[in-house]
């Protein structure tokens, strides 16, 4: 299920998703990597990045999903889970790959898009785009206890695809 937002809503959603990702980055010492049930703490506890709240636990897919939840669900109450298709309760890179829309050219990547790494169809890692540096998309990636990190999107050689979840009508 895709939800279509108008231009102002899309811009606000992207700002909020990036704000959430940057909050994780700036609090990296307090954000721990886990693939256990605590990884959904951000959504389960309804942690609002605009209020400075962030999860202390997560993995790559739950962190990216939490960022997009902050951008899509919190400001537009009722927006369904367009990221994993599981009512904001679960997911992983494989379910993320099944939702949203593929961005086919890196020149079209914008803030709030997600980069999936590894082999299709399930992939093995995801990071969220927070901006560009010298024309290269920059991501926040939370794939280890040492992270999250701010990196160029192609810091791994196995970029699989890029997906967009914050959509406009007809996209």
Order of alpha helices (4+ residues) and beta strands (2+ residues): alpha-beta-alpha-beta-alpha-alpha-beta-beta-beta-beta-beta-beta
